[in-house]
Amino acid sequence: FSTAQLDRNTFSKRETEFYLKKFIFLYIDPCSQPKKVPPHPPVTIIIMANIEERLVELINLASTEVDGSKKVEYLYQIKELALNHGLLDRFFDDILAFQSDRGPNVKKFILAFIEAACKHDFKFCPKSILSLNLLLNDTNSDLIKRSTQAATHFYRALVQWIVNIQSTATAYNQQKQSQQDTHHNHLQPQQHNITTTTTTTTNTITTPTTTTTGNTPTSIDPSSDSDNKCNISLYNDEIEKTWLMWLQIQSLICNLLESTNNDGVRTHCIKFIETVVLMQTPSDKDTDNAHKLNLIDPVITPVRLSDEATMCGVVGLPKNGVIFNQEHKLELVEAAKKRFEQLVVFHGTSHISSVNLMATMQSLVVLAKQRYRLFMGRVIQAMESLNNRLPPTLTESQVQSVKKFIKLQLTVMLKHPYSLDRYQLQLSQLLQAVGSKQPEIHKVINDYKTKSGCDVPTLNNNINPELQKRIKLEPGVIKSEQKPLIGSQGSLGSQAIGKSKHLDLNKLTQELDEKEKRQIVVDSVKRILGDEKCINITPAQMEIKKKVLATLANEFNDTECPKIIQDYIFSDLKNRHEICYAIIKKTYEVAEAKAARRQIDLTDELLKDYFDCYSSYLSRAMELKDNSDREIILPNLYALKNKFYQKSGVDMEDK
């Protein structure tokens, strides 16, 4: 009855009395027996019918209304009713038709409606993209600003729509394959029964078929199969047309960053380019869940374009006519890197305003946090360059605001675990340059370590007063409340504690054999590397660490030490792959040193340890399942191979 309050004319007086009596009779009085009630349409049907009538009425009122504010008010009512009652499919085109209205407020409503509809259901992306492109080409700067903002949110919905539509097609293919396998398995026994009865008489052929047809599963309908094939091809056509239009929109907005003089439009272009870079680059391990969605995900499968689409000349289409395959995804990553460099260049221009400068700085920091493996170092360089040379067009108050903002963004990056491992010293120096004090920087680092549970425990130098009293006592005056430790060891507990045992100096000073020494080293390496999860080190300490591990891997190559270090490297390859190269270089340098001492050329015998070390890391890298990890280590391994073979003069083809 509360839903009926949307329109007071929904129920007549007689209908209201009827439903009230039925409600009281059936639900409030549990002891009463239900009686026969006259047939009447369900309440839901009545309400939905009246809502549809109300929507039609509001659309007609909005079409004939001259006042722009009243027209927008009607349109907002239409939007709420259609979204909240699941009637968006029926009235979507009718609402979108108002894009041709001359009023800018009505066009802004259409953009807000496109955002809400695509967020509500991703399937409206193909229907909305034409209207988005039309409104983006308007001459009104406020409308261009709003269109760019809508396009920023639209890209995320578009990627999610592609993922959903391809997941549906994949599920259909798997279901069809399972149905075909089941149908084939059940068809074999039926054919066997038919062949065995034909050997007896021809009149008994129908008997086995009638007995076996009851257990035979329903076969795949060829008509439905063709319909589903048409649906899959239709999905691919929709993806193709939508992607072609989106490439034009993306190119238009990215070019606006340089062509327009409106700071508001530029600010929205900056946020749009940030979204483009996030959508076209792979996510990292510590990326937030909100930024993990991207087009490089293996879930997105290739789509072949038609001949007309391939020859249309749109910038950004692959030459081979296939989108979202491995080659095209690499092209998307390269295009995202170019857009990132566009932001960096704009960040360093001398004519940039303070508003655009802060917006660009914030976008660069977001990219550094969410795609730190690709952009963290470059963003820190850009911030350092900006601090050394601020734009001359800024006033004194703007300079102070920009420096405060730089300090805030550098602090945000310093709290990131990746920057603590690699860029802590550089960020600390930058923070000191913009006015931060050393205690403030240490407080930021320590607060982050405490919050993440990575603080290293320190020894307590304060001795318990009771313990101090016991220390001052003589050995024979220990209180009786202290129980002897030997008392818990069986028969020895009854014996009196005698004099302390003298140390056997001969045994203590006896040299350990080589096997025991090596085992102690292996156990120490295993223990140290196993407890290193919560340690944050500077770049200088990282160089020392690489040298130590490389030396250990070479000096104790006949023990488990190289295998332990290799497992340690591949457990976090993104942050430790440089140790691998240091070990391989160290192995080659040892072979070179041996050859120099003997005054001979490098031979296969001297390079045996190097070949074994290189082969072990290469085979381990080839077995990686994560493509991002493979892309990190394999190019560097091949580069090391070429470098050392050219240096040594060994025939590369033979090795």
Contacts in CASP RR format, 6 or more apart in sequence:
PFRMAT RR
TARGET T0000
AUTHOR 0000-0000-0000
METHOD contacts of the structure
MODEL  1
FSTAQLDRNTFSKRETEFYLKKFIFLYIDPCSQPKKVPPHPPVTIIIMAN
IEERLVELINLASTEVDGSKKVEYLYQIKELALNHGLLDRFFDDILAFQS
DRGPNVKKFILAFIEAACKHDFKFCPKSILSLNLLLNDTNSDLIKRSTQA
ATHFYRALVQWIVNIQSTATAYNQQKQSQQDTHHNHLQPQQHNITTTTTT
TTNTITTPTTTTTGNTPTSIDPSSDSDNKCNISLYNDEIEKTWLMWLQIQ
SLICNLLESTNNDGVRTHCIKFIETVVLMQTPSDKDTDNAHKLNLIDPVI
TPVRLSDEATMCGVVGLPKNGVIFNQEHKLELVEAAKKRFEQLVVFHGTS
HISSVNLMATMQSLVVLAKQRYRLFMGRVIQAMESLNNRLPPTLTESQVQ
SVKKFIKLQLTVMLKHPYSLDRYQLQLSQLLQAVGSKQPEIHKVINDYKT
KSGCDVPTLNNNINPELQKRIKLEPGVIKSEQKPLIGSQGSLGSQAIGKS
KHLDLNKLTQELDEKEKRQIVVDSVKRILGDEKCINITPAQMEIKKKVLA
TLANEFNDTECPKIIQDYIFSDLKNRHEICYAIIKKTYEVAEAKAARRQI
DLTDELLKDYFDCYSSYLSRAMELKDNSDREIILPNLYALKNKFYQKSGV
DMEDK
1 19 0 8 1.000
3 47 0 8 1.000
4 10 0 8 1.000
4 11 0 8 1.000
4 47 0 8 1.000
6 47 0 8 1.000
6 50 0 8 1.000
6 51 0 8 1.000
6 54 0 8 1.000
7 50 0 8 1.000
7 54 0 8 1.000
10 46 0 8 1.000
10 47 0 8 1.000
10 50 0 8 1.000
11 19 0 8 1.000
11 46 0 8 1.000
18 40 0 8 1.000
19 43 0 8 1.000
22 37 0 8 1.000
25 32 0 8 1.000
25 34 0 8 1.000
25 35 0 8 1.000
26 34 0 8 1.000
48 85 0 8 1.000
51 81 0 8 1.000
51 85 0 8 1.000
51 87 0 8 1.000
52 87 0 8 1.000
52 90 0 8 1.000
54 81 0 8 1.000
55 78 0 8 1.000
55 81 0 8 1.000
55 82 0 8 1.000
55 87 0 8 1.000
55 91 0 8 1.000
58 74 0 8 1.000
58 77 0 8 1.000
58 78 0 8 1.000
58 81 0 8 1.000
59 74 0 8 1.000
59 78 0 8 1.000
59 91 0 8 1.000
59 94 0 8 1.000
59 95 0 8 1.000
61 74 0 8 1.000
62 71 0 8 1.000
62 74 0 8 1.000
62 75 0 8 1.000
62 78 0 8 1.000
62 98 0 8 1.000
65 71 0 8 1.000
65 74 0 8 1.000
68 103 0 8 1.000
68 105 0 8 1.000
68 106 0 8 1.000
69 105 0 8 1.000
71 101 0 8 1.000
71 106 0 8 1.000
72 105 0 8 1.000
72 106 0 8 1.000
72 109 0 8 1.000
75 95 0 8 1.000
75 98 0 8 1.000
75 106 0 8 1.000
75 109 0 8 1.000
75 113 0 8 1.000
76 109 0 8 1.000
78 91 0 8 1.000
78 95 0 8 1.000
79 95 0 8 1.000
79 109 0 8 1.000
79 113 0 8 1.000
79 116 0 8 1.000
81 87 0 8 1.000
82 88 0 8 1.000
82 90 0 8 1.000
82 91 0 8 1.000
82 92 0 8 1.000
82 95 0 8 1.000
83 116 0 8 1.000
83 117 0 8 1.000
83 120 0 8 1.000
88 117 0 8 1.000
88 120 0 8 1.000
88 121 0 8 1.000
88 124 0 8 1.000
92 117 0 8 1.000
92 124 0 8 1.000
92 127 0 8 1.000
93 127 0 8 1.000
95 110 0 8 1.000
95 113 0 8 1.000
96 110 0 8 1.000
96 113 0 8 1.000
96 114 0 8 1.000
96 127 0 8 1.000
96 128 0 8 1.000
96 131 0 8 1.000
98 106 0 8 1.000
98 109 0 8 1.000
98 110 0 8 1.000
99 107 0 8 1.000
99 110 0 8 1.000
99 131 0 8 1.000
99 134 0 8 1.000
99 135 0 8 1.000
101 107 0 8 1.000
104 140 0 8 1.000
104 142 0 8 1.000
104 143 0 8 1.000
107 135 0 8 1.000
107 138 0 8 1.000
107 143 0 8 1.000
108 142 0 8 1.000
108 143 0 8 1.000
108 146 0 8 1.000
110 131 0 8 1.000
110 135 0 8 1.000
111 132 0 8 1.000
111 135 0 8 1.000
111 146 0 8 1.000
111 147 0 8 1.000
111 149 0 8 1.000
111 150 0 8 1.000
112 150 0 8 1.000
114 124 0 8 1.000
114 128 0 8 1.000
114 131 0 8 1.000
114 132 0 8 1.000
114 150 0 8 1.000
114 154 0 8 1.000
115 150 0 8 1.000
115 153 0 8 1.000
115 154 0 8 1.000
117 124 0 8 1.000
117 128 0 8 1.000
118 124 0 8 1.000
118 125 0 8 1.000
118 128 0 8 1.000
118 153 0 8 1.000
118 154 0 8 1.000
118 157 0 8 1.000
118 158 0 8 1.000
118 161 0 8 1.000
119 153 0 8 1.000
119 157 0 8 1.000
122 157 0 8 1.000
122 158 0 8 1.000
122 160 0 8 1.000
122 161 0 8 1.000
122 164 0 8 1.000
123 161 0 8 1.000
125 154 0 8 1.000
125 157 0 8 1.000
125 158 0 8 1.000
125 161 0 8 1.000
125 242 0 8 1.000
126 161 0 8 1.000
126 238 0 8 1.000
126 241 0 8 1.000
126 242 0 8 1.000
128 154 0 8 1.000
129 154 0 8 1.000
129 158 0 8 1.000
129 242 0 8 1.000
129 245 0 8 1.000
129 246 0 8 1.000
129 249 0 8 1.000
130 245 0 8 1.000
132 147 0 8 1.000
132 150 0 8 1.000
132 151 0 8 1.000
132 154 0 8 1.000
132 249 0 8 1.000
133 245 0 8 1.000
133 248 0 8 1.000
133 249 0 8 1.000
135 143 0 8 1.000
135 147 0 8 1.000
136 144 0 8 1.000
136 147 0 8 1.000
136 148 0 8 1.000
136 151 0 8 1.000
136 249 0 8 1.000
136 252 0 8 1.000
136 253 0 8 1.000
137 252 0 8 1.000
138 144 0 8 1.000
138 147 0 8 1.000
141 262 0 8 1.000
141 265 0 8 1.000
144 256 0 8 1.000
144 260 0 8 1.000
144 262 0 8 1.000
144 265 0 8 1.000
145 262 0 8 1.000
145 264 0 8 1.000
145 265 0 8 1.000
145 268 0 8 1.000
148 253 0 8 1.000
148 256 0 8 1.000
148 265 0 8 1.000
148 268 0 8 1.000
148 269 0 8 1.000
148 271 0 8 1.000
148 272 0 8 1.000
149 268 0 8 1.000
149 271 0 8 1.000
151 249 0 8 1.000
151 253 0 8 1.000
151 272 0 8 1.000
152 268 0 8 1.000
152 271 0 8 1.000
152 272 0 8 1.000
152 275 0 8 1.000
155 246 0 8 1.000
155 250 0 8 1.000
155 272 0 8 1.000
155 275 0 8 1.000
155 276 0 8 1.000
155 279 0 8 1.000
156 275 0 8 1.000
156 279 0 8 1.000
156 293 0 8 1.000
158 242 0 8 1.000
158 246 0 8 1.000
159 279 0 8 1.000
159 293 0 8 1.000
159 294 0 8 1.000
159 295 0 8 1.000
160 293 0 8 1.000
162 239 0 8 1.000
162 295 0 8 1.000
162 300 0 8 1.000
162 324 0 8 1.000
163 293 0 8 1.000
163 297 0 8 1.000
163 299 0 8 1.000
163 300 0 8 1.000
165 235 0 8 1.000
165 238 0 8 1.000
165 239 0 8 1.000
166 235 0 8 1.000
166 299 0 8 1.000
166 300 0 8 1.000
166 301 0 8 1.000
167 299 0 8 1.000
168 235 0 8 1.000
169 232 0 8 1.000
169 235 0 8 1.000
170 301 0 8 1.000
172 228 0 8 1.000
172 232 0 8 1.000
176 220 0 8 1.000
176 225 0 8 1.000
176 228 0 8 1.000
179 220 0 8 1.000
180 220 0 8 1.000
182 217 0 8 1.000
183 217 0 8 1.000
183 219 0 8 1.000
183 220 0 8 1.000
186 215 0 8 1.000
186 216 0 8 1.000
186 217 0 8 1.000
187 216 0 8 1.000
189 212 0 8 1.000
190 208 0 8 1.000
190 209 0 8 1.000
190 212 0 8 1.000
190 213 0 8 1.000
190 216 0 8 1.000
193 208 0 8 1.000
193 209 0 8 1.000
193 211 0 8 1.000
193 212 0 8 1.000
194 205 0 8 1.000
194 208 0 8 1.000
194 209 0 8 1.000
196 208 0 8 1.000
197 204 0 8 1.000
197 205 0 8 1.000
197 207 0 8 1.000
197 208 0 8 1.000
198 205 0 8 1.000
236 303 0 8 1.000
236 304 0 8 1.000
237 306 0 8 1.000
239 303 0 8 1.000
239 323 0 8 1.000
240 303 0 8 1.000
240 305 0 8 1.000
240 306 0 8 1.000
240 309 0 8 1.000
240 323 0 8 1.000
243 323 0 8 1.000
244 309 0 8 1.000
244 312 0 8 1.000
244 314 0 8 1.000
244 317 0 8 1.000
247 314 0 8 1.000
247 315 0 8 1.000
247 316 0 8 1.000
247 317 0 8 1.000
248 314 0 8 1.000
250 276 0 8 1.000
251 315 0 8 1.000
253 269 0 8 1.000
253 272 0 8 1.000
253 273 0 8 1.000
254 269 0 8 1.000
254 272 0 8 1.000
254 273 0 8 1.000
254 276 0 8 1.000
254 339 0 8 1.000
254 342 0 8 1.000
256 265 0 8 1.000
256 266 0 8 1.000
256 269 0 8 1.000
257 266 0 8 1.000
257 269 0 8 1.000
257 270 0 8 1.000
257 273 0 8 1.000
257 342 0 8 1.000
257 346 0 8 1.000
258 346 0 8 1.000
260 266 0 8 1.000
260 269 0 8 1.000
263 353 0 8 1.000
263 355 0 8 1.000
263 356 0 8 1.000
264 355 0 8 1.000
266 356 0 8 1.000
266 359 0 8 1.000
267 355 0 8 1.000
267 356 0 8 1.000
267 359 0 8 1.000
270 343 0 8 1.000
270 346 0 8 1.000
270 356 0 8 1.000
270 359 0 8 1.000
270 360 0 8 1.000
270 363 0 8 1.000
271 359 0 8 1.000
271 363 0 8 1.000
273 339 0 8 1.000
273 340 0 8 1.000
273 342 0 8 1.000
273 343 0 8 1.000
273 363 0 8 1.000
274 343 0 8 1.000
274 363 0 8 1.000
274 366 0 8 1.000
274 367 0 8 1.000
276 336 0 8 1.000
276 339 0 8 1.000
277 336 0 8 1.000
277 337 0 8 1.000
277 339 0 8 1.000
277 340 0 8 1.000
277 343 0 8 1.000
277 367 0 8 1.000
277 371 0 8 1.000
278 291 0 8 1.000
278 294 0 8 1.000
278 366 0 8 1.000
278 367 0 8 1.000
278 370 0 8 1.000
278 371 0 8 1.000
279 293 0 8 1.000
279 294 0 8 1.000
279 295 0 8 1.000
279 336 0 8 1.000
280 294 0 8 1.000
280 295 0 8 1.000
280 296 0 8 1.000
280 332 0 8 1.000
280 333 0 8 1.000
280 335 0 8 1.000
280 336 0 8 1.000
281 294 0 8 1.000
281 296 0 8 1.000
281 333 0 8 1.000
281 336 0 8 1.000
281 337 0 8 1.000
281 371 0 8 1.000
281 374 0 8 1.000
282 294 0 8 1.000
282 296 0 8 1.000
282 297 0 8 1.000
282 333 0 8 1.000
282 371 0 8 1.000
282 628 0 8 1.000
283 291 0 8 1.000
283 292 0 8 1.000
283 294 0 8 1.000
283 370 0 8 1.000
283 371 0 8 1.000
284 370 0 8 1.000
284 371 0 8 1.000
284 372 0 8 1.000
284 373 0 8 1.000
284 574 0 8 1.000
285 574 0 8 1.000
286 372 0 8 1.000
286 416 0 8 1.000
286 417 0 8 1.000
286 418 0 8 1.000
287 370 0 8 1.000
287 371 0 8 1.000
288 370 0 8 1.000
291 370 0 8 1.000
295 324 0 8 1.000
295 329 0 8 1.000
295 332 0 8 1.000
296 329 0 8 1.000
296 332 0 8 1.000
296 333 0 8 1.000
298 627 0 8 1.000
300 324 0 8 1.000
301 324 0 8 1.000
302 322 0 8 1.000
302 323 0 8 1.000
302 324 0 8 1.000
302 325 0 8 1.000
302 328 0 8 1.000
303 322 0 8 1.000
303 323 0 8 1.000
303 324 0 8 1.000
304 321 0 8 1.000
304 322 0 8 1.000
305 317 0 8 1.000
305 321 0 8 1.000
305 322 0 8 1.000
305 323 0 8 1.000
309 317 0 8 1.000
309 321 0 8 1.000
310 317 0 8 1.000
310 321 0 8 1.000
316 331 0 8 1.000
316 335 0 8 1.000
317 323 0 8 1.000
318 325 0 8 1.000
318 327 0 8 1.000
318 328 0 8 1.000
318 331 0 8 1.000
320 327 0 8 1.000
322 328 0 8 1.000
337 374 0 8 1.000
340 367 0 8 1.000
340 374 0 8 1.000
340 375 0 8 1.000
340 378 0 8 1.000
343 360 0 8 1.000
343 363 0 8 1.000
343 364 0 8 1.000
344 364 0 8 1.000
344 378 0 8 1.000
344 379 0 8 1.000
344 382 0 8 1.000
346 352 0 8 1.000
346 356 0 8 1.000
346 360 0 8 1.000
347 357 0 8 1.000
347 360 0 8 1.000
347 361 0 8 1.000
347 364 0 8 1.000
347 382 0 8 1.000
347 386 0 8 1.000
348 382 0 8 1.000
348 385 0 8 1.000
348 386 0 8 1.000
348 391 0 8 1.000
349 391 0 8 1.000
350 391 0 8 1.000
350 392 0 8 1.000
350 393 0 8 1.000
351 391 0 8 1.000
351 393 0 8 1.000
352 360 0 8 1.000
352 391 0 8 1.000
352 393 0 8 1.000
353 393 0 8 1.000
354 394 0 8 1.000
354 398 0 8 1.000
354 401 0 8 1.000
354 402 0 8 1.000
357 386 0 8 1.000
357 391 0 8 1.000
357 402 0 8 1.000
358 401 0 8 1.000
358 402 0 8 1.000
358 405 0 8 1.000
361 383 0 8 1.000
361 386 0 8 1.000
361 405 0 8 1.000
361 406 0 8 1.000
361 409 0 8 1.000
362 409 0 8 1.000
364 375 0 8 1.000
364 379 0 8 1.000
364 382 0 8 1.000
364 383 0 8 1.000
365 379 0 8 1.000
365 409 0 8 1.000
365 412 0 8 1.000
365 413 0 8 1.000
367 375 0 8 1.000
367 379 0 8 1.000
368 375 0 8 1.000
368 376 0 8 1.000
368 377 0 8 1.000
368 379 0 8 1.000
368 380 0 8 1.000
368 413 0 8 1.000
368 416 0 8 1.000
369 412 0 8 1.000
369 413 0 8 1.000
369 416 0 8 1.000
372 416 0 8 1.000
372 418 0 8 1.000
372 419 0 8 1.000
373 418 0 8 1.000
373 574 0 8 1.000
376 413 0 8 1.000
376 416 0 8 1.000
376 418 0 8 1.000
376 419 0 8 1.000
376 422 0 8 1.000
376 423 0 8 1.000
377 423 0 8 1.000
379 413 0 8 1.000
380 413 0 8 1.000
380 419 0 8 1.000
380 423 0 8 1.000
380 426 0 8 1.000
380 427 0 8 1.000
380 430 0 8 1.000
383 406 0 8 1.000
383 409 0 8 1.000
383 410 0 8 1.000
383 430 0 8 1.000
384 426 0 8 1.000
384 430 0 8 1.000
386 406 0 8 1.000
387 403 0 8 1.000
387 406 0 8 1.000
387 430 0 8 1.000
387 433 0 8 1.000
387 434 0 8 1.000
390 399 0 8 1.000
390 402 0 8 1.000
394 402 0 8 1.000
403 434 0 8 1.000
403 435 0 8 1.000
406 434 0 8 1.000
407 431 0 8 1.000
407 434 0 8 1.000
407 435 0 8 1.000
407 436 0 8 1.000
410 427 0 8 1.000
410 430 0 8 1.000
410 431 0 8 1.000
410 434 0 8 1.000
411 431 0 8 1.000
411 436 0 8 1.000
411 444 0 8 1.000
413 419 0 8 1.000
413 423 0 8 1.000
413 427 0 8 1.000
414 420 0 8 1.000
414 424 0 8 1.000
414 427 0 8 1.000
414 428 0 8 1.000
414 431 0 8 1.000
414 441 0 8 1.000
414 444 0 8 1.000
414 445 0 8 1.000
414 448 0 8 1.000
415 444 0 8 1.000
415 448 0 8 1.000
417 452 0 8 1.000
417 536 0 8 1.000
418 575 0 8 1.000
419 427 0 8 1.000
420 445 0 8 1.000
420 448 0 8 1.000
420 536 0 8 1.000
421 536 0 8 1.000
421 537 0 8 1.000
421 542 0 8 1.000
421 575 0 8 1.000
422 539 0 8 1.000
422 542 0 8 1.000
423 539 0 8 1.000
424 445 0 8 1.000
424 536 0 8 1.000
424 538 0 8 1.000
424 539 0 8 1.000
425 538 0 8 1.000
425 539 0 8 1.000
425 540 0 8 1.000
426 539 0 8 1.000
428 441 0 8 1.000
431 440 0 8 1.000
431 441 0 8 1.000
432 438 0 8 1.000
432 441 0 8 1.000
445 536 0 8 1.000
446 455 0 8 1.000
449 455 0 8 1.000
449 456 0 8 1.000
449 534 0 8 1.000
449 536 0 8 1.000
452 534 0 8 1.000
453 534 0 8 1.000
454 533 0 8 1.000
454 534 0 8 1.000
454 535 0 8 1.000
454 536 0 8 1.000
455 534 0 8 1.000
456 534 0 8 1.000
456 535 0 8 1.000
470 478 0 8 1.000
484 493 0 8 1.000
484 497 0 8 1.000
486 492 0 8 1.000
486 493 0 8 1.000
486 495 0 8 1.000
486 497 0 8 1.000
487 493 0 8 1.000
487 494 0 8 1.000
512 520 0 8 1.000
518 556 0 8 1.000
518 558 0 8 1.000
518 559 0 8 1.000
519 559 0 8 1.000
521 552 0 8 1.000
521 556 0 8 1.000
521 559 0 8 1.000
521 561 0 8 1.000
522 556 0 8 1.000
522 559 0 8 1.000
522 560 0 8 1.000
522 561 0 8 1.000
522 564 0 8 1.000
525 552 0 8 1.000
525 561 0 8 1.000
525 564 0 8 1.000
525 565 0 8 1.000
526 560 0 8 1.000
526 564 0 8 1.000
529 564 0 8 1.000
529 565 0 8 1.000
529 568 0 8 1.000
530 568 0 8 1.000
537 545 0 8 1.000
542 578 0 8 1.000
545 579 0 8 1.000
546 578 0 8 1.000
546 579 0 8 1.000
546 582 0 8 1.000
547 582 0 8 1.000
549 565 0 8 1.000
549 579 0 8 1.000
549 582 0 8 1.000
549 583 0 8 1.000
550 579 0 8 1.000
550 582 0 8 1.000
550 583 0 8 1.000
550 585 0 8 1.000
550 586 0 8 1.000
551 586 0 8 1.000
552 561 0 8 1.000
552 565 0 8 1.000
553 561 0 8 1.000
553 562 0 8 1.000
553 565 0 8 1.000
553 583 0 8 1.000
553 586 0 8 1.000
553 587 0 8 1.000
553 613 0 8 1.000
554 583 0 8 1.000
554 586 0 8 1.000
554 587 0 8 1.000
554 590 0 8 1.000
554 609 0 8 1.000
556 562 0 8 1.000
557 609 0 8 1.000
557 613 0 8 1.000
562 583 0 8 1.000
562 613 0 8 1.000
562 616 0 8 1.000
565 579 0 8 1.000
565 583 0 8 1.000
566 580 0 8 1.000
566 616 0 8 1.000
566 617 0 8 1.000
566 620 0 8 1.000
568 576 0 8 1.000
568 579 0 8 1.000
569 576 0 8 1.000
569 577 0 8 1.000
569 579 0 8 1.000
569 580 0 8 1.000
570 620 0 8 1.000
570 624 0 8 1.000
573 624 0 8 1.000
573 629 0 8 1.000
573 632 0 8 1.000
573 633 0 8 1.000
574 628 0 8 1.000
574 629 0 8 1.000
574 632 0 8 1.000
577 632 0 8 1.000
577 633 0 8 1.000
577 636 0 8 1.000
580 617 0 8 1.000
580 633 0 8 1.000
580 637 0 8 1.000
581 636 0 8 1.000
581 637 0 8 1.000
581 640 0 8 1.000
583 613 0 8 1.000
583 617 0 8 1.000
584 610 0 8 1.000
584 613 0 8 1.000
584 614 0 8 1.000
584 617 0 8 1.000
584 637 0 8 1.000
584 640 0 8 1.000
585 640 0 8 1.000
587 609 0 8 1.000
587 610 0 8 1.000
587 613 0 8 1.000
587 614 0 8 1.000
588 607 0 8 1.000
588 610 0 8 1.000
588 644 0 8 1.000
590 609 0 8 1.000
591 602 0 8 1.000
591 606 0 8 1.000
591 607 0 8 1.000
591 609 0 8 1.000
591 610 0 8 1.000
592 602 0 8 1.000
594 606 0 8 1.000
595 601 0 8 1.000
595 602 0 8 1.000
595 603 0 8 1.000
595 606 0 8 1.000
602 648 0 8 1.000
602 649 0 8 1.000
602 650 0 8 1.000
604 611 0 8 1.000
607 648 0 8 1.000
607 650 0 8 1.000
610 644 0 8 1.000
611 655 0 8 1.000
614 637 0 8 1.000
614 640 0 8 1.000
614 641 0 8 1.000
617 633 0 8 1.000
617 637 0 8 1.000
618 637 0 8 1.000
621 629 0 8 1.000
621 630 0 8 1.000
621 633 0 8 1.000
621 634 0 8 1.000
621 637 0 8 1.000
622 630 0 8 1.000
622 634 0 8 1.000
624 630 0 8 1.000
624 633 0 8 1.000
641 652 0 8 1.000
642 652 0 8 1.000
645 652 0 8 1.000
645 655 0 8 1.000
END
